[in-house]
Amino acid sequence: MRILFFSETMKAINPAKSAIIFLLFLVLPPQTQAQVDTIRDPEQFLFPEFTVGVARTLNGEKVILNLNYNIVTEKMVFLQNGQIFDIVNPSLIDTVFIEGRKFIPSGKVFYELVANGKADFFIQHKGSVKKPPRPAAYGGTSEVSSSTYVANVRMGNDVFRMQEKAPVHIEDGSLFLIRKNYEMSLVTGKKSLLKIFEDKRGDIKEFMGKSKFDAEDPEQIYKLVIYYNGLP
């Protein structure tokens, strides 16, 4: 499939509908080191590579771009001519599709829609950048001395830049959310899931009891939601 970059995409859109696309991808001049950062710190991104995906706008337009998601800044980004740009108006987007996965805007960030039905399961992918452990006595490392979170993380229009050239560690802090009866609830453990699925508490408790259920494992939460959605 041929990749349509921003300039080509704009040419392909009816002029009457180009305004919303222009607002969607309106960007500031890119940072010159964006491509270098992509190679140097790939852990910032949800996908190992920028992948051809589709951003579908609220008015039904489909824009094809090289897409990825930055878990540090929690911004949908795209690659054009070797530079990384943010999608700066996510409120104009209905859904983003990357490698068969769906992302829905929620305020300034995107949630991945993992399962949907009577209950919808979302993941808010996010991560914190930490400096690596500093060497300690006797060849060990000191977590206490190195647990300071790096401030002013930037990528795309907000390009991430360590002040000192050192390896980075990105600590996963993803959140799991379930939407049921138009209410979004944060998964904080087994008790929160039993409360969310109160109407089928017995079934859910039995499902959890069949294995060592881990409420921090998205795969197990996914299976639980699928099971609930299949209950009569």
Order of alpha helices (4+ residues) and beta strands (2+ residues): alpha-alpha-alpha-beta-beta-beta-beta-beta-beta-beta-beta-beta-beta-beta-beta-beta-beta-alpha-alpha-alpha
